[in-house]
Amino acid sequence: MFHELIAHLEEWSHLDRGHSSSLEGATEALKASTLRLPVGGKAVADVQNLKDAVGSAVDVMQAMASSICSLSSKVEDMNSLVADLVNVTAKERHMLEQCKDFLSTLATVQVKDCSVRTHILQLNRLPTTSSLTTRV
């Protein structure tokens, strides 16, 4: 599941770059078409040119709206996948903490085991009290 989420995040990166580039291009096109309109002072605009420029700007904005709607559903899907990734990561972090605790406990038990084995070996090597007393 984790690898699947990573693949989706990488795909999202490519989509994001493409949409950002498109949005930037559309913004620049809108700026260019509106900056050409004479709207101040005694400037007089050709009505047909003005109509064409505004119509072009409206067409661009409609295309952007369509693209944004399409992107919105993809963002919702990606948001869901990212939420799943957050949950998986939290569970993994909790499990890693448990493993750390278990390893710590295991190390402590191992030290005690070695100590007990050493003690047993020492007890087996000590001469018994009866063999210490010699008859004279």
C-alpha positions as CSV (number, residue, x, y, z in Angstrom):
1,M,0.0,0.0,0.0
2,F,2.9,2.4,0.9
3,H,4.5,2.0,-2.6
4,E,1.1,2.6,-4.2
5,L,0.7,5.8,-2.3
6,I,4.2,6.9,-3.3
7,A,3.4,6.2,-6.9
8,H,0.3,8.4,-6.6
9,L,2.3,11.2,-5.0
10,E,4.8,11.1,-7.8
11,E,2.0,11.1,-10.4
12,W,0.5,14.1,-8.6
13,S,3.9,15.9,-8.9
14,H,3.8,15.6,-12.7
15,L,0.1,16.7,-12.8
16,D,0.8,19.6,-10.6
17,R,3.6,20.9,-12.8
18,G,1.4,20.6,-15.9
19,H,-1.5,22.4,-14.3
20,S,0.6,25.1,-12.8
21,S,2.2,25.7,-16.2
22,S,-1.2,25.9,-17.9
23,L,-2.5,28.2,-15.3
24,E,0.5,30.5,-15.6
25,G,0.1,30.5,-19.4
26,A,-3.6,31.3,-19.2
27,T,-2.9,34.1,-16.7
28,E,-0.3,35.6,-19.0
29,A,-2.7,35.4,-22.0
30,L,-5.5,37.1,-20.0
31,K,-3.1,39.8,-18.9
32,A,-1.9,40.3,-22.5
33,S,-5.4,40.6,-23.9
34,T,-6.7,43.0,-21.2
35,L,-3.6,45.2,-21.3
36,R,-4.2,45.9,-25.0
37,L,-7.6,47.4,-24.3
38,P,-7.6,51.2,-24.3
39,V,-9.7,51.9,-21.2
40,G,-8.4,55.3,-19.9
41,G,-8.3,58.9,-20.9
42,K,-9.6,59.8,-24.3
43,A,-8.7,56.5,-25.8
44,V,-11.3,55.1,-28.2
45,A,-11.5,51.4,-28.8
46,D,-12.7,49.6,-31.8
47,V,-15.9,47.9,-30.7
48,Q,-15.2,44.7,-32.7
49,N,-11.7,44.5,-31.3
50,L,-13.0,45.1,-27.8
51,K,-15.7,42.4,-28.3
52,D,-13.1,39.9,-29.6
53,A,-10.7,40.6,-26.7
54,V,-13.4,40.2,-24.1
55,G,-14.8,37.1,-25.8
56,S,-11.3,35.6,-25.9
57,A,-10.8,36.3,-22.2
58,V,-14.1,34.7,-21.4
59,D,-13.2,31.6,-23.5
60,V,-9.9,31.3,-21.6
61,M,-11.6,31.6,-18.3
62,Q,-14.2,29.0,-19.2
63,A,-11.4,26.6,-20.2
64,M,-9.7,27.4,-16.9
65,A,-12.9,26.7,-15.0
66,S,-13.3,23.3,-16.8
67,S,-9.7,22.5,-16.0
68,I,-10.1,23.5,-12.4
69,C,-13.2,21.3,-12.0
70,S,-11.2,18.4,-13.4
71,L,-8.3,19.1,-11.2
72,S,-10.5,19.5,-8.2
73,S,-11.7,15.8,-8.3
74,K,-8.1,14.7,-8.6
75,V,-7.1,16.9,-5.7
76,E,-9.9,15.3,-3.6
77,D,-8.6,11.8,-4.6
78,M,-5.0,12.7,-3.8
79,N,-6.1,14.3,-0.5
80,S,-7.7,11.0,0.5
81,L,-4.5,9.1,-0.5
82,V,-2.4,11.5,1.5
83,A,-4.7,11.0,4.5
84,D,-4.2,7.2,4.2
85,L,-0.5,7.7,4.0
86,V,-0.6,9.8,7.2
87,N,-2.5,7.0,9.0
88,V,-0.1,4.3,7.7
89,T,2.9,6.5,8.8
90,A,1.4,7.0,12.2
91,K,0.8,3.3,12.7
92,E,4.4,2.5,11.5
93,R,5.8,5.0,13.9
94,H,3.8,3.4,16.7
95,M,5.1,0.0,15.7
96,L,8.6,1.2,15.6
97,E,8.3,2.6,19.1
98,Q,7.0,-0.8,20.2
99,C,9.9,-2.5,18.5
100,K,12.3,-0.2,20.2
101,D,10.7,-1.0,23.6
102,F,10.8,-4.7,22.9
103,L,14.5,-4.6,21.8
104,S,15.3,-2.7,25.0
105,T,13.5,-5.3,27.1
106,L,15.2,-8.1,25.1
107,A,18.6,-6.6,25.8
108,T,17.9,-6.4,29.5
109,V,16.7,-10.0,29.6
110,Q,19.8,-11.1,27.6
111,V,22.1,-9.4,30.2
112,K,20.2,-11.1,33.0
113,D,20.4,-14.4,31.2
114,C,24.1,-14.1,30.8
115,S,24.5,-13.1,34.4
116,V,22.5,-16.1,35.6
117,R,24.4,-18.5,33.4
118,T,27.7,-17.1,34.7
119,H,26.5,-17.5,38.2
120,I,25.4,-21.1,37.6
121,L,28.8,-21.9,36.1
122,Q,30.5,-20.4,39.0
123,L,28.4,-22.4,41.5
124,N,29.2,-25.6,39.6
125,R,32.9,-25.0,39.8
126,L,33.0,-24.1,43.5
127,P,34.1,-27.0,45.6
128,T,31.4,-28.2,48.0
129,T,31.8,-27.7,51.7
130,S,32.2,-31.4,52.3
131,S,35.2,-31.6,50.0
132,L,36.8,-28.6,51.7
133,T,37.0,-30.4,55.1
134,T,39.8,-32.9,55.2
135,R,40.2,-35.6,57.8
136,V,43.2,-35.4,59.8
